[in-house]
């Protein structure tokens, strides 16, 4: 297991290094470059732009800039924001809890509801519930997240006035109950789409396990159907779901970015779009590295958990 962990950590570090190269190069070669926000300053001259570029080290060759940035990154210095001069790490950490709250809440709900719906659809194949579940999943997967978010705001906030339309809390309140009220709509939007994905995965995995020989043998021995389902079918069908949970992290992050924008949720997705619009490249690169790190850690944990619960694929 130790060798497996070291190998996976090494692979993750290599991927993180490649992501940093691609992201840094793409941002610096984008139209306008890191100096684009300074060009909008009234009275800015070409000479002043050159002095700013020299002070910031942006007149050096791109590989030199990259390795200088990388050397500071590994030492914990992720740079400072162009907008307000705050350290990038401090800005990210101030927005990270909001994104984690949104992601974890939606993932727990979507996996739980989706798994239960998928198991019921598989055990009652071609039933009314299975047909309705399949149709609902196709509809959910066809609806854009941002459109569904706007519809949810229109009905639940503007028409019915049951829930707040955006932000993470009411100014002057910020209690746990207030945060939960603001959390309902974005979590509802993310869960609506993700439940469809997980229910389809779980249905397929359950159907594959149901027809395995060991399940047929358990039934032939007279094992109660409920025990066969819970011990033999569900336990084995959940194994590939653990790996899929790690693979779904990029999708969840993408959905969270859209949801945070629609509901003005003060998380990393909202910060990314604001920073990109302002050409605040140090913050954008910091968010890119943080997101890549979250995805790689999620996949690593999924692999480790799968190896621990399934002896058949446990590394020697």
Buried (B, 14 or more C-beta within 10 A) or exposed (E): EEEBBEEBEEEBEEBBEEBBEEBBEEBBEEEEBBBEBBBEEEEEEEEEBEEBBEEBEBEEEEEEBBEEBBEEBEEEEBBBBBBEEEBBBEBBEEBBEBBBBBBEBBBEBBBEBBBBBBBBBBBEEEEEBBEEBBEBBEEBEEBEBBEBBBEBBEEBBEEEEEBBBBEBBEEEEEEEEBBEBBBBBBBBBBBBBBBBBBBBBBBBBBBBBBEEEEBEEBBEEEBEEEEBBEEBBBEBBBBBBBBBBBEBBBEBBEBBBBBBBBBEBBBBBBBBBBBBEBBBBBBBBBBBBBBBEBBBBBBBBBBBBBBEEBEEEEEE
